[in-house]
Amino acid sequence: MREAAFVKKNRDRWLTFEEMLKSSGRLQPDLMADCYLQIINDLSFAQTYYGNSQTTLYLNRLAQQSHFSIYKNRKEKSNRIVRFWKTELPTVFARYQKDLLASFIIFFVSGIIGFFSVYQDADFIRIIMGDEYVDMTLANIRDGDPMGVYHQENAVVMFIKIASNNIAVGFRCFVIGILTPVFTVIMLFYNGVMLGSFDGFLVQQGVGVRGNSILWIHGIFEIFVIIVCGAAGLILGKSVLLPDTYTRLQSVRRGFRDGTKICFSTVPFFLVAAFLESFVTRHSRMPLVVAWIFIFVTLSIIVFYYIIYPRKFSSPAFRSPDK
């Protein structure tokens, strides 16, 4: 990259950070440290390719100022956990909205494929879900309770099994990204097809409204956070294939760090989803209006925390250098 292009690409972020240093109280300590790491990476790149140029000297001065500000003034506060969820995680989400959108599109398209595949081949649902599960659901439909499967097991046992399984699925979506994003895409595609085919099966059997209303009580949290873990896998995979101005090792470390934070954010949502599935969805004959209230509330929480709230932290000072 030519020096002029490098400066043009990152100048606004450098200037913004320089202004922040003049009033360091405007940045949380952890965010200041994150910006410091970005400057250090830029300085390393400049020293490698531009020698003792004015750009390198400027970045060296900026790195010294930020280092002094962090290690002189940084104080660990008692509300570290609150700050982590309130500020640190949304800052990470703000950097990767495109990856989240890509993960959603992959899942949505695969869901559409699964939905219409059921209409093309009635046996498709049996290939995806297995004969036993399909036959059980058909029996429940004949009994007037299409989601009866959710109250056939002890609620506590069900909670433990569902929570552990879903968390494992989510983290596999992330970790497998180290082998390139293709494997994460495959996992997202499979889960999307499975959900879409089951939804198409319910509609085909004439119980789409009630079935989906009950299913999505827990499904909003469960499905969306799988999509979030998929986004983390894409971030990790992209860090391996496209290191940009970083060394490949620096890029992978950054991708793994940010991906881990994103994955960790899904754990409470997975637990709540498992709780809803085990203790609420089992009341599958509830009035539909009650189910719709659950769906509205859970969807609002997800959209706010992962999409709307992070926009507050989309300033150039909080972005990664490759944005």
N, C-alpha and C positions, 0 to 999 in steps of 0.2 A: 504494500500500500504506500502510495506517495505521501510525503509528510504533509503536504497541503490538504490532501483528502482526509488524512488521519485527524488533523486539527479541525477541519470543518465538521467531521462526523461527531466529535466529542466536545467541541468548544462550549456549547451551551451548558452541558452538564458540569464542566469544570468551573465555569463562571458562576453557575448557581451554587455549587458547593463552596466556592470561595466566599460568596456572600453569606452563606450559612455559617461559615467559620467565624465571621465577624460578630455573629450573635448566636453562639453555639447552643444557647438555651432552646432554640427553635427545633433542634434535632434531639431525639432520644439517643442515649449513649450507644445502644446497639446499632441504630441506624447510622450514627456517625462512624462507627467502626466499619460498617459495611461499605460506606462511601470511601473510607480510607483504603480498604482493600481494592476497590476499583481503581483508585488513583495509583496505588502501588503496582497494579497490573499494567496500567497504562504507562507508568514510568519505566517498568521493565521492558516493555515493548519498544518504547522510544530509545532507551539506552542501547538496545540490540540493533535497531535499524537506522537510527538518526544520530548516533554518537552524542557529542556535546553541543547539540543544536540549541536554539532558543527554546524550542518546545520541551526538550529534555530538562533544561535548566528551570523552566517554569514549573514543570511537573515535580521536580525535585524539591523546589521551594514549597509547593502546595502540600506535598507529602510530609515535609518537616512540620509545617504549620498544623496539619491535621493530627499528626502523631503527638505533638505537644498538647494540643487541645484535648485529645482523648485521654492520655495518660496523666494529665495534670488534674483534669476536672471530672473524670468519670467516677461515679459513685453508684454502687449497687443498691437498688431500692428494694424495700420489702414487698412491693407489689410487682415483682418480676413476672409472676405467672399471668397476672392481669395484663401487663404490658405486652407479653408474648402474644396473647390472643387478640388484644385490642389494636396493637400497632404492628408488631413484627410480622405476623402471618399475613395480614392484609397487604402489607408492603410487598411481600413475595408474590401474592396473588396478582397484584397490579402489574407485575412484570410479565406475567405469562397468560394473559387473557386470550391471546391467539392460540396458544397450545390447548387451553381449556375448550375453546370453540372447536378446534380441530378434533379433539377427543369426542366432543358431543356430536359432531357431524358424523364421525365414523360410527358411533353407537346408533344414532338415529337412522342412518341409511341402512345399516344392517338389520335394525328392527323392522323397517319397512319391507326389506327383502324377506325376513322371516314371516311377517304378517301375510304377505301375498303368496308365499310358497305353500301355505296351508290350503289356499284355495286352488292352487294348481295340482296339488297332490294331497289327498286326505290322509295318507299315511306318513306325511312329512313330520307331523307332530310326534308320531311314535318313534321316529328315528332320533329326534332331538330330546324328547322327554322320557322315552321308555314306555313300554306297554303297560307296566304295572301302574305308573302314575296316571296315564291317560285313562285306563279303565276305572281307576278309583275316582277320578274327576267326573267321568261320565255317570258313575253310580251316584255321586253327590248331586249332580245336575238333575237326575231323575227324582231325587228326594227333595228337590227344591232348594238345595243349599250348595251352590257351585263351589264355594270356598270352604266347605266343611273340613277340608284337610287341616285347617289351622286350629281345630279344637280336638284333634285326635291324639294329642300327646300332652304330657305334663308341662305346664307353662314354664317352670323353672328350667327343666331339662331342655326344653325347646329353645329357651333364651340362650343358654350356654352353647348349644350346638350351632345355632344360627349366627350368634355373634362371632364365635371363633372361626367359623367357615367363611363368613363374609369379609372379616378383617384379613384372613389369609388370602382370599381372592384379590382383594384390593392391593395388598402389598406385593403379590406376585405380578400384578399388572405393572407395578412400578419397577421392581428389581429386574424383571426380565428385559426391561428396556436397555440394560447394559449390553445386551447381545445385538443391538440395533433396534430402532423403533418398530421394525416389522413384526417382532414377536408381541409387542404390546398391542399393535393394531389387530393381530390375529385374536388375542384374548378379548379385546373390545368387540370385535366382529362376532365371535362365538356367543358371548353373553347377550349381545344385541339381537342376534338371530333367535336365541332361545326365548327371550322375553317377547319378541315380536310374534313368534310362532304360537306361543301360549295365548297371547292376546287375540290373535286371529282365530284360534281354536274356540275361545270363549264366545267371540262374536258369531262364528259359524254355528255354534250350538244355541244361539239366541239368548245368551245370558251376558252379553258384553257389558251392559250398563252396570248391573249389580256386581258382576265379577270384577270389573275394573275399579269400581268405586271402593270395594273392599281391599283389593290388591294394592292400590296406590296409597292406602293409609300409611303403610310402612315403606311402600315402594319409592316414594319421592326421595326420602333420605338414602335408602339402600342403593338405588340405581344411580342417583346423581353423584354420590361419593365414589362409586366405582368409576364413573366418568372422570372424576377429579384425580383418582389414582392413575387412571389411564393417561391423563395429561402429565402427571409426574413422570411416568414411564417414557413418554415422548420427549420430555425435557432431558431426561438422562440419556436417552438414545441420541438425541440431537447433539448433546455435549460431546459424545464420542465421535460422531461423524463430522461435525462442523465446529471446530474449536475457535474459529474466527481469529481474533487478535491474541488469544491466549495460546499457551502451549497446550498440547492435548491433555497432559496431566492436570494442569490448572483448570481447564475446561471441565474435565470429568469430576474433579473435586467440587467445583461450583455447582454442576448439574446434580450431583449426588446430594450435596448439602441442601439445595433448594427443594429438590424432589422429596427428600426425607421430611422436611418441614411440611410440605404440602400433604404428604401421605399421613403424617402424624395428625394433622388437623382433621382427618376424616374419622379418627377413632371414636370420638364422642358421638358423632352422627351414626356410625355403625352400631354403637351400643343402644342408642335411642331407637334406631330402626328395628333392632332385634327385640327390644322391649315392646314396641308397638305390635310387631308381628306375633309375639308370644302371648301378650296379655290383652291386646285390644282387637287385633284382626280376628282373633278366635270368636269374637261375638259377630259372626258373619251374617246374622239376620238383623242387625241393627238398622234403624232408619237411614236411608241414603243421605239425608241432609246432615246427619252426624258424621258420616264418612267424608262428605264433601268439606265439612269444616276442618277436619283433620288434614285433608289434602291441601286446602288453602293455606292453613297455618304453616305446615311443613315446607310447602313450596315457597312461601314468602320468606321464611328464615333462610333457606338455601340461596335464593336469588339475591337477597340483601347481603349476606355475608361473603359470598364468593364473587359477586358481580358488581353490585351497586356500591357497597362500602369501600372496596379497594380503590375505586376511582379517586377517593380522597388522597391516596398515596401515589398517584401516577405522575407526580412532578419529576422533571429530569434528574433531580438530585437523588431520587430513589430508584432510578432505573439502572439496569445492568448495561455495561458498555456496548453490548451488541444490539441494543434496542434503539 
